[in-house]
Amino acid sequence: MMNSNDSLINKMSVENINILLADVQRYPITTQSCIDDIKNNISWMDLKYDTICILNDVFRMGYNPTNVASLFTNK
């Protein structure tokens, strides 16, 4: 069972979380799905393909899936 303290959302900066929350206003269903996926995983490698694409788009990181790793710190 996953400890909620280990979820990826806790490894994101407050600034990046706020950027995602602001994007919920523009794209409520897709961005909320992305946030939910981040909350339910402890490794970026377990994120859904759609989540990776959304993160790359929102943070303008290009199209390389490994770029999203930089959004999460190892606390």
Jmol script that loads the backbone (N, CA, C; Angstrom):
load data "model"
ATOM      1  N   MET A   1       0.834  -1.172   0.000  1.00  0.00           N
ATOM      2  CA  MET A   1       0.000   0.000   0.000  1.00  0.00           C
ATOM      3  C   MET A   1       0.887   1.247   0.000  1.00  0.00           C
ATOM      4  N   MET A   2       0.510   2.233  -0.797  1.00  0.00           N
ATOM      5  CA  MET A   2       1.307   3.434  -0.945  1.00  0.00           C
ATOM      6  C   MET A   2       1.058   4.401   0.206  1.00  0.00           C
ATOM      7  N   ASN A   3       2.139   4.942   0.734  1.00  0.00           N
ATOM      8  CA  ASN A   3       2.049   6.008   1.728  1.00  0.00           C
ATOM      9  C   ASN A   3       1.817   7.310   0.970  1.00  0.00           C
ATOM     10  N   SER A   4       0.784   8.055   1.326  1.00  0.00           N
ATOM     11  CA  SER A   4       0.444   9.277   0.582  1.00  0.00           C
ATOM     12  C   SER A   4       1.558  10.307   0.640  1.00  0.00           C
ATOM     13  N   ASN A   5       2.429  10.234   1.644  1.00  0.00           N
ATOM     14  CA  ASN A   5       3.561  11.160   1.725  1.00  0.00           C
ATOM     15  C   ASN A   5       4.580  10.902   0.629  1.00  0.00           C
ATOM     16  N   ASP A   6       4.565   9.711   0.058  1.00  0.00           N
ATOM     17  CA  ASP A   6       5.514   9.356  -0.991  1.00  0.00           C
ATOM     18  C   ASP A   6       5.028   9.724  -2.385  1.00  0.00           C
ATOM     19  N   SER A   7       3.796  10.176  -2.521  1.00  0.00           N
ATOM     20  CA  SER A   7       3.249  10.447  -3.849  1.00  0.00           C
ATOM     21  C   SER A   7       4.015  11.562  -4.548  1.00  0.00           C
ATOM     22  N   LEU A   8       3.983  11.521  -5.849  1.00  0.00           N
ATOM     23  CA  LEU A   8       4.722  12.497  -6.652  1.00  0.00           C
ATOM     24  C   LEU A   8       4.297  13.932  -6.396  1.00  0.00           C
ATOM     25  N   ILE A   9       3.041  14.144  -6.061  1.00  0.00           N
ATOM     26  CA  ILE A   9       2.563  15.510  -5.818  1.00  0.00           C
ATOM     27  C   ILE A   9       3.375  16.159  -4.692  1.00  0.00           C
ATOM     28  N   ASN A  10       3.830  15.361  -3.742  1.00  0.00           N
ATOM     29  CA  ASN A  10       4.640  15.880  -2.637  1.00  0.00           C
ATOM     30  C   ASN A  10       6.084  16.129  -3.035  1.00  0.00           C
ATOM     31  N   LYS A  11       6.455  15.710  -4.223  1.00  0.00           N
ATOM     32  CA  LYS A  11       7.811  15.927  -4.724  1.00  0.00           C
ATOM     33  C   LYS A  11       7.872  17.062  -5.735  1.00  0.00           C
ATOM     34  N   MET A  12       6.728  17.728  -5.951  1.00  0.00           N
ATOM     35  CA  MET A  12       6.671  18.863  -6.872  1.00  0.00           C
ATOM     36  C   MET A  12       6.798  20.168  -6.091  1.00  0.00           C
ATOM     37  N   SER A  13       7.341  21.167  -6.746  1.00  0.00           N
ATOM     38  CA  SER A  13       7.423  22.486  -6.112  1.00  0.00           C
ATOM     39  C   SER A  13       6.021  23.099  -6.046  1.00  0.00           C
ATOM     40  N   VAL A  14       5.834  23.982  -5.089  1.00  0.00           N
ATOM     41  CA  VAL A  14       4.552  24.671  -4.945  1.00  0.00           C
ATOM     42  C   VAL A  14       4.256  25.465  -6.212  1.00  0.00           C
ATOM     43  N   GLU A  15       5.280  26.061  -6.781  1.00  0.00           N
ATOM     44  CA  GLU A  15       5.111  26.834  -8.018  1.00  0.00           C
ATOM     45  C   GLU A  15       4.554  25.969  -9.139  1.00  0.00           C
ATOM     46  N   ASN A  16       5.105  24.770  -9.311  1.00  0.00           N
ATOM     47  CA  ASN A  16       4.632  23.881 -10.379  1.00  0.00           C
ATOM     48  C   ASN A  16       3.229  23.350 -10.096  1.00  0.00           C
ATOM     49  N   ILE A  17       2.930  23.091  -8.838  1.00  0.00           N
ATOM     50  CA  ILE A  17       1.573  22.666  -8.485  1.00  0.00           C
ATOM     51  C   ILE A  17       0.587  23.776  -8.829  1.00  0.00           C
ATOM     52  N   ASN A  18       0.944  25.006  -8.527  1.00  0.00           N
ATOM     53  CA  ASN A  18       0.074  26.136  -8.845  1.00  0.00           C
ATOM     54  C   ASN A  18      -0.128  26.300 -10.345  1.00  0.00           C
ATOM     55  N   ILE A  19       0.903  26.027 -11.125  1.00  0.00           N
ATOM     56  CA  ILE A  19       0.772  26.081 -12.587  1.00  0.00           C
ATOM     57  C   ILE A  19      -0.241  25.035 -13.051  1.00  0.00           C
ATOM     58  N   LEU A  20      -0.147  23.835 -12.504  1.00  0.00           N
ATOM     59  CA  LEU A  20      -1.115  22.784 -12.863  1.00  0.00           C
ATOM     60  C   LEU A  20      -2.527  23.162 -12.440  1.00  0.00           C
ATOM     61  N   LEU A  21      -2.661  23.688 -11.236  1.00  0.00           N
ATOM     62  CA  LEU A  21      -3.989  24.076 -10.760  1.00  0.00           C
ATOM     63  C   LEU A  21      -4.591  25.183 -11.626  1.00  0.00           C
ATOM     64  N   ALA A  22      -3.766  26.094 -12.097  1.00  0.00           N
ATOM     65  CA  ALA A  22      -4.257  27.147 -12.993  1.00  0.00           C
ATOM     66  C   ALA A  22      -4.716  26.547 -14.319  1.00  0.00           C
ATOM     67  N   ASP A  23      -4.036  25.489 -14.765  1.00  0.00           N
ATOM     68  CA  ASP A  23      -4.397  24.838 -16.026  1.00  0.00           C
ATOM     69  C   ASP A  23      -5.729  24.091 -15.918  1.00  0.00           C
ATOM     70  N   VAL A  24      -6.126  23.742 -14.695  1.00  0.00           N
ATOM     71  CA  VAL A  24      -7.426  23.086 -14.490  1.00  0.00           C
ATOM     72  C   VAL A  24      -8.546  24.006 -14.959  1.00  0.00           C
ATOM     73  N   GLN A  25      -8.352  25.299 -14.832  1.00  0.00           N
ATOM     74  CA  GLN A  25      -9.365  26.254 -15.282  1.00  0.00           C
ATOM     75  C   GLN A  25      -9.572  26.174 -16.792  1.00  0.00           C
ATOM     76  N   ARG A  26      -8.488  25.975 -17.529  1.00  0.00           N
ATOM     77  CA  ARG A  26      -8.576  25.892 -18.994  1.00  0.00           C
ATOM     78  C   ARG A  26      -9.037  24.522 -19.472  1.00  0.00           C
ATOM     79  N   TYR A  27      -8.486  23.478 -18.887  1.00  0.00           N
ATOM     80  CA  TYR A  27      -8.780  22.097 -19.317  1.00  0.00           C
ATOM     81  C   TYR A  27      -9.104  21.246 -18.091  1.00  0.00           C
ATOM     82  N   PRO A  28     -10.302  21.398 -17.545  1.00  0.00           N
ATOM     83  CA  PRO A  28     -10.612  20.766 -16.258  1.00  0.00           C
ATOM     84  C   PRO A  28     -10.485  19.244 -16.229  1.00  0.00           C
ATOM     85  N   ILE A  29     -10.964  18.574 -17.228  1.00  0.00           N
ATOM     86  CA  ILE A  29     -10.977  17.104 -17.183  1.00  0.00           C
ATOM     87  C   ILE A  29      -9.581  16.534 -17.379  1.00  0.00           C
ATOM     88  N   THR A  30      -8.870  16.986 -18.400  1.00  0.00           N
ATOM     89  CA  THR A  30      -7.551  16.408 -18.672  1.00  0.00           C
ATOM     90  C   THR A  30      -6.528  16.774 -17.603  1.00  0.00           C
ATOM     91  N   THR A  31      -6.542  18.022 -17.166  1.00  0.00           N
ATOM     92  CA  THR A  31      -5.555  18.421 -16.165  1.00  0.00           C
ATOM     93  C   THR A  31      -5.855  17.790 -14.813  1.00  0.00           C
ATOM     94  N   GLN A  32      -7.124  17.666 -14.453  1.00  0.00           N
ATOM     95  CA  GLN A  32      -7.462  17.006 -13.187  1.00  0.00           C
ATOM     96  C   GLN A  32      -7.063  15.539 -13.234  1.00  0.00           C
ATOM     97  N   SER A  33      -7.236  14.896 -14.366  1.00  0.00           N
ATOM     98  CA  SER A  33      -6.796  13.511 -14.526  1.00  0.00           C
ATOM     99  C   SER A  33      -5.287  13.404 -14.326  1.00  0.00           C
ATOM    100  N   CYS A  34      -4.551  14.358 -14.851  1.00  0.00           N
ATOM    101  CA  CYS A  34      -3.097  14.411 -14.691  1.00  0.00           C
ATOM    102  C   CYS A  34      -2.740  14.554 -13.208  1.00  0.00           C
ATOM    103  N   ILE A  35      -3.386  15.473 -12.523  1.00  0.00           N
ATOM    104  CA  ILE A  35      -3.126  15.693 -11.097  1.00  0.00           C
ATOM    105  C   ILE A  35      -3.440  14.431 -10.291  1.00  0.00           C
ATOM    106  N   ASP A  36      -4.547  13.793 -10.605  1.00  0.00           N
ATOM    107  CA  ASP A  36      -4.922  12.554  -9.910  1.00  0.00           C
ATOM    108  C   ASP A  36      -3.866  11.470 -10.108  1.00  0.00           C
ATOM    109  N   ASP A  37      -3.340  11.360 -11.316  1.00  0.00           N
ATOM    110  CA  ASP A  37      -2.309  10.367 -11.609  1.00  0.00           C
ATOM    111  C   ASP A  37      -1.041  10.672 -10.812  1.00  0.00           C
ATOM    112  N   ILE A  38      -0.690  11.944 -10.710  1.00  0.00           N
ATOM    113  CA  ILE A  38       0.489  12.341  -9.939  1.00  0.00           C
ATOM    114  C   ILE A  38       0.289  12.022  -8.457  1.00  0.00           C
ATOM    115  N   LYS A  39      -0.917  12.205  -7.965  1.00  0.00           N
ATOM    116  CA  LYS A  39      -1.218  11.909  -6.561  1.00  0.00           C
ATOM    117  C   LYS A  39      -1.154  10.414  -6.264  1.00  0.00           C
ATOM    118  N   ASN A  40      -1.440   9.594  -7.273  1.00  0.00           N
ATOM    119  CA  ASN A  40      -1.559   8.147  -7.063  1.00  0.00           C
ATOM    120  C   ASN A  40      -0.314   7.352  -7.416  1.00  0.00           C
ATOM    121  N   ASN A  41       0.791   8.031  -7.704  1.00  0.00           N
ATOM    122  CA  ASN A  41       2.020   7.328  -8.060  1.00  0.00           C
ATOM    123  C   ASN A  41       3.198   7.871  -7.275  1.00  0.00           C
ATOM    124  N   ILE A  42       4.202   7.009  -7.105  1.00  0.00           N
ATOM    125  CA  ILE A  42       5.404   7.432  -6.387  1.00  0.00           C
ATOM    126  C   ILE A  42       6.606   7.564  -7.311  1.00  0.00           C
ATOM    127  N   SER A  43       6.475   7.134  -8.544  1.00  0.00           N
ATOM    128  CA  SER A  43       7.550   7.246  -9.526  1.00  0.00           C
ATOM    129  C   SER A  43       6.996   7.831 -10.821  1.00  0.00           C
ATOM    130  N   TRP A  44       7.740   8.747 -11.427  1.00  0.00           N
ATOM    131  CA  TRP A  44       7.269   9.347 -12.677  1.00  0.00           C
ATOM    132  C   TRP A  44       7.184   8.291 -13.765  1.00  0.00           C
ATOM    133  N   MET A  45       7.937   7.200 -13.635  1.00  0.00           N
ATOM    134  CA  MET A  45       7.911   6.145 -14.646  1.00  0.00           C
ATOM    135  C   MET A  45       6.597   5.366 -14.639  1.00  0.00           C
ATOM    136  N   ASP A  46       5.810   5.503 -13.580  1.00  0.00           N
ATOM    137  CA  ASP A  46       4.517   4.825 -13.484  1.00  0.00           C
ATOM    138  C   ASP A  46       3.361   5.688 -13.981  1.00  0.00           C
ATOM    139  N   LEU A  47       3.651   6.925 -14.379  1.00  0.00           N
ATOM    140  CA  LEU A  47       2.593   7.818 -14.857  1.00  0.00           C
ATOM    141  C   LEU A  47       2.043   7.345 -16.195  1.00  0.00           C
ATOM    142  N   LYS A  48       0.786   7.644 -16.436  1.00  0.00           N
ATOM    143  CA  LYS A  48       0.154   7.306 -17.710  1.00  0.00           C
ATOM    144  C   LYS A  48       0.771   8.140 -18.835  1.00  0.00           C
ATOM    145  N   TYR A  49       0.696   7.588 -20.029  1.00  0.00           N
ATOM    146  CA  TYR A  49       1.217   8.297 -21.198  1.00  0.00           C
ATOM    147  C   TYR A  49       0.555   9.667 -21.344  1.00  0.00           C
ATOM    148  N   ASP A  50      -0.762   9.725 -21.136  1.00  0.00           N
ATOM    149  CA  ASP A  50      -1.481  10.999 -21.238  1.00  0.00           C
ATOM    150  C   ASP A  50      -0.945  12.019 -20.232  1.00  0.00           C
ATOM    151  N   THR A  51      -0.640  11.566 -19.033  1.00  0.00           N
ATOM    152  CA  THR A  51      -0.110  12.460 -18.001  1.00  0.00           C
ATOM    153  C   THR A  51       1.238  13.025 -18.430  1.00  0.00           C
ATOM    154  N   ILE A  52       2.090  12.172 -18.967  1.00  0.00           N
ATOM    155  CA  ILE A  52       3.407  12.616 -19.451  1.00  0.00           C
ATOM    156  C   ILE A  52       3.220  13.689 -20.529  1.00  0.00           C
ATOM    157  N   CYS A  53       2.309  13.451 -21.449  1.00  0.00           N
ATOM    158  CA  CYS A  53       2.066  14.416 -22.533  1.00  0.00           C
ATOM    159  C   CYS A  53       1.543  15.741 -21.978  1.00  0.00           C
ATOM    160  N   ILE A  54       0.634  15.679 -21.033  1.00  0.00           N
ATOM    161  CA  ILE A  54       0.082  16.901 -20.439  1.00  0.00           C
ATOM    162  C   ILE A  54       1.180  17.677 -19.716  1.00  0.00           C
ATOM    163  N   LEU A  55       1.997  16.986 -18.928  1.00  0.00           N
ATOM    164  CA  LEU A  55       3.080  17.658 -18.211  1.00  0.00           C
ATOM    165  C   LEU A  55       4.070  18.303 -19.180  1.00  0.00           C
ATOM    166  N   ASN A  56       4.424  17.571 -20.229  1.00  0.00           N
ATOM    167  CA  ASN A  56       5.336  18.138 -21.233  1.00  0.00           C
ATOM    168  C   ASN A  56       4.728  19.369 -21.893  1.00  0.00           C
ATOM    169  N   ASP A  57       3.434  19.351 -22.106  1.00  0.00           N
ATOM    170  CA  ASP A  57       2.757  20.484 -22.734  1.00  0.00           C
ATOM    171  C   ASP A  57       2.646  21.675 -21.776  1.00  0.00           C
ATOM    172  N   VAL A  58       2.149  21.431 -20.579  1.00  0.00           N
ATOM    173  CA  VAL A  58       1.941  22.513 -19.607  1.00  0.00           C
ATOM    174  C   VAL A  58       3.257  23.200 -19.256  1.00  0.00           C
ATOM    175  N   PHE A  59       4.310  22.422 -19.089  1.00  0.00           N
ATOM    176  CA  PHE A  59       5.598  22.986 -18.683  1.00  0.00           C
ATOM    177  C   PHE A  59       6.549  23.216 -19.862  1.00  0.00           C
ATOM    178  N   ARG A  60       6.025  23.048 -21.076  1.00  0.00           N
ATOM    179  CA  ARG A  60       6.790  23.298 -22.309  1.00  0.00           C
ATOM    180  C   ARG A  60       8.159  22.621 -22.273  1.00  0.00           C
ATOM    181  N   MET A  61       8.112  21.316 -22.090  1.00  0.00           N
ATOM    182  CA  MET A  61       9.329  20.534 -21.914  1.00  0.00           C
ATOM    183  C   MET A  61       9.705  19.729 -23.150  1.00  0.00           C
ATOM    184  N   GLY A  62       9.038  19.963 -24.260  1.00  0.00           N
ATOM    185  CA  GLY A  62       9.338  19.176 -25.446  1.00  0.00           C
ATOM    186  C   GLY A  62       8.555  17.878 -25.454  1.00  0.00           C
ATOM    187  N   TYR A  63       9.063  16.889 -26.151  1.00  0.00           N
ATOM    188  CA  TYR A  63       8.314  15.644 -26.322  1.00  0.00           C
ATOM    189  C   TYR A  63       9.017  14.424 -25.730  1.00  0.00           C
ATOM    190  N   ASN A  64      10.093  14.629 -25.024  1.00  0.00           N
ATOM    191  CA  ASN A  64      10.826  13.520 -24.443  1.00  0.00           C
ATOM    192  C   ASN A  64      10.197  13.142 -23.101  1.00  0.00           C
ATOM    193  N   PRO A  65       9.733  11.912 -22.944  1.00  0.00           N
ATOM    194  CA  PRO A  65       9.078  11.506 -21.703  1.00  0.00           C
ATOM    195  C   PRO A  65       9.948  11.684 -20.453  1.00  0.00           C
ATOM    196  N   THR A  66      11.251  11.537 -20.594  1.00  0.00           N
ATOM    197  CA  THR A  66      12.123  11.643 -19.418  1.00  0.00           C
ATOM    198  C   THR A  66      12.255  13.072 -18.900  1.00  0.00           C
ATOM    199  N   ASN A  67      11.816  14.057 -19.683  1.00  0.00           N
ATOM    200  CA  ASN A  67      11.886  15.446 -19.231  1.00  0.00           C
ATOM    201  C   ASN A  67      11.072  15.684 -17.971  1.00  0.00           C
ATOM    202  N   VAL A  68       9.991  14.944 -17.784  1.00  0.00           N
ATOM    203  CA  VAL A  68       9.134  15.174 -16.622  1.00  0.00           C
ATOM    204  C   VAL A  68       9.818  14.785 -15.315  1.00  0.00           C
ATOM    205  N   ALA A  69      10.842  13.983 -15.379  1.00  0.00           N
ATOM    206  CA  ALA A  69      11.558  13.583 -14.152  1.00  0.00           C
ATOM    207  C   ALA A  69      12.066  14.802 -13.392  1.00  0.00           C
ATOM    208  N   SER A  70      12.410  15.860 -14.112  1.00  0.00           N
ATOM    209  CA  SER A  70      12.946  17.060 -13.465  1.00  0.00           C
ATOM    210  C   SER A  70      11.903  17.814 -12.647  1.00  0.00           C
ATOM    211  N   LEU A  71      10.624  17.496 -12.825  1.00  0.00           N
ATOM    212  CA  LEU A  71       9.559  18.154 -12.060  1.00  0.00           C
ATOM    213  C   LEU A  71       9.464  17.632 -10.622  1.00  0.00           C
ATOM    214  N   PHE A  72      10.087  16.496 -10.361  1.00  0.00           N
ATOM    215  CA  PHE A  72       9.940  15.833  -9.067  1.00  0.00           C
ATOM    216  C   PHE A  72      11.293  15.735  -8.366  1.00  0.00           C
ATOM    217  N   THR A  73      11.342  16.234  -7.145  1.00  0.00           N
ATOM    218  CA  THR A  73      12.585  16.173  -6.375  1.00  0.00           C
ATOM    219  C   THR A  73      12.623  14.891  -5.563  1.00  0.00           C
ATOM    220  N   ASN A  74      13.802  14.498  -5.206  1.00  0.00           N
ATOM    221  CA  ASN A  74      13.961  13.339  -4.320  1.00  0.00           C
ATOM    222  C   ASN A  74      14.112  13.847  -2.894  1.00  0.00           C
ATOM    223  N   LYS A  75      12.985  13.935  -2.197  1.00  0.00           N
ATOM    224  CA  LYS A  75      13.012  14.437  -0.813  1.00  0.00           C
ATOM    225  C   LYS A  75      13.343  13.331   0.140  1.00  0.00           C
TER     226      LYS A  75
END
end "model"
wireframe off; spacefill off
backbone 0.3
color backbone group
